[in-house]
């Protein structure tokens, strides 16, 4: 079976990268990080209809002019965890205005907090551990781990590692 582009996302995102879908399959989030001067550094939210097609695009968060998001995950409360930022700008397309870390955003797009990561460039993250409260973060040449209060979402009801 061949995949086909979702027309609303392909027209309205300049450089889609990371993505996450809420556990109830009603919301899709897309990282839009365009590596050109003035390019998007945004997280877009889309409603998903009953057939899984995205519509009603809305801005969830804007990291501009700093380095935008890369990897992204959700916790069980629907908060977004976004790997973003740099210590030193790598060219005219970004600034160091967004320090490296895991940015925690509410479903409404409000910044709830940041887990600082002391290395460039953060690329991805995943929830794990016996209780789903360990975050694994890839950054540069290092794998970081940290603990959070709220477990991460998983794709299947049985998420505990055995």
Secondary structure, DSSP 4 states (H G I P E B T S, - for coil): ------HHHHHH-SSEEEEEE-TTS-EEEEEEE--STT--EEEEEEEE-TTS-EEEEEEEEE-TTB--EEEEEEBTTS-EEEEE--SS--STT-BSSS-SEEEEE-TTS-EEEEEE-SSSPEEEEEEESTTS-EEEEEETTEEEEEE-SSPBP-SSS-----
